[in-house]
Amino acid sequence: MLIEPATRTPVSLRLAVILGLIFFGVNVTEACSVYLLPLTLNLFTENPFYIFLILAINPAFGIIAQPLVGVVSDRVWTRFGRRAFFLIICAPVVAICLISIPYAGSLLQIVLLVIVLQFFQDLLNGCDQPLIADMVPPQQRTFMLGLVKTFENLAFFFVLFIGMRMVGGYGLSHGESQYGLPMYYTAAACQIVFVMVAAFFVGEKRIEREARPKLTPRQYILDFVQQPMLLRIALAYLMRAFARTAVVGSAALYATKTLTLNETQLGNSWGLFPFIAFLLAIPLGLSAERFAKQRVLQVAFAAVIVGCLIGYFSTGVRGLAAAALVFGFGDMLLEVTHKAFMSDHYPADMIGQLAGAVNIFYAVGRTAALVLVGFAVKRANPGVDFDAPDGAPFVDYHLIWVISAIAALIGIAILATVHDYRHAAKSGTPISSCSPMPE
């Protein structure tokens, strides 16, 4: 039940910084996709169903792109490594798309750019995530996930607190022309400097592949379900993606269209979401390693539910800020624990393949959440004319909190059937007292 990891060598400071920079660069673009892109799309259409359908392109591609690059990167080797090679070639494509978005003159042009952007962004996500399991020993993974999440949330914090101010200031002088240009250009520069350039210095080591059956769709599924508990943990991961996306993917529109805040107020309030995660990522990563991970995940889902309650009843900047703090705490605890928990079940020569399979669950959860939120919000606002020339000044997005809380409850229920075998072995708890070996 316990799998030999890809490495037992402790992580050096140099490697920790390089991984952190890569995750920072990738997530500046991710933050733009979450917070700036919906506002950009809102200039071309205010119909929430259309907006969220376009935003769903990102996770929808994740269902294909991340598993594909996971399998391929397990099986190739270049002078730059296996994952790093894809980081080097994909980052420039993402950068070109980012600097092109402000010049798009129609909704069709935006959609085409988003398609290319999100496909290659998903390839990046499919390569950077397996690097943790590739290069970090199990006992350091929750800590390292906390560290890289610190860099990730620094990226989100940067976009919300600094980037949205840049966007607002640029808008004062240029109006809606080339909306968001300074932030899109900054994100493109981060892709080149922090992703492409940093990837040259990762220093991956070749992994010897074991003799395995030919990889077919059936074998792909068998390889996944044969890992103890991984299917159940992945189902909880799907619900985590659903709960997170329902809120995070809608936060900018909830703030501006329901609470009628401006971009600066959005950054000052919801910006506490990545800020609290930035502060707590490493402490939570260290703490989570001391407990059975399924229990930690249940506590984290409970915090998400409390955050949803606060968000639902918020009426302005302070209420949204309080929701951001509590929701951010739960989300970060989920993040540092969930990925480490799943990586315990990845054989060294199948890390990319199994991480890609897990990402299918996350992508399905994100896609379903965006589509459902778009549909539900449109149905919840029957009196709003989304095609009005001046746009809709008010749209009720309160349902995002309800949808997220329900998904978190389902996640708690799934985790009640899960057990942490590595924690049981470490603490001396007999495996038989935890659960029989799943078939």
DAVENRA-V624878 format. One line per field, one symbol per residue. phi: phi as a letter, one per 40 degrees, with the letter a starting at -180 (. if undefined). burial: # if it has 16 or more other ideal C-beta (glycine too) atoms within 10 Angstrom, else .. A space follows every 10 residues. Layout:
phi=???
burial=???
//
This chain:
phi=.bbcccabcd cccdcdcccc cccccccccc ccccbccdcc cccbabcccc dcccccddcc cccbcccccc ccccbbabcc hbcddccccc dccccccccc dcccbacccc ccccdcdccc ccccccbccc ccccbbcdcb cccccccccc cccccccccc cbcccccccc cccbgccfdg ddcccccccc ccccbccccc bcgcbcbccc cbcdcbdccd ccdccccdgc cccccccccc cccccdcccb dcccccbbcf cccccdcccc cccccccccb dcdccccccc bccccccccc cccccccccc ccccbacccc cccccccccc cccccccccc ccccbbcdcb cccccccccc cccccccccc cccdcccccc bcccccbcdc gccbbcbdcc cccccccccc ccccccbbbc cccccccgcd dcccacccc
burial=..#.###... #...##.### ########## ########## ##.####### ########## ###.###.## ####.....# ########.# #.###.##.# ##.#.....# #.######## ########## ######.#.# ########## ########## #.#####..# #.......## ########.# #..######. .#.#..#... .......... ..##..#### ########## ########## #########. #.#.###### ########## ##.##.###. .#######.# ########.# ##.#..#.## ########## ########## ########.# ########## ########## ####.###.. #..#.#.... .#..#.#.## #.######.# ##.##..### ####...... ...#...#.
//
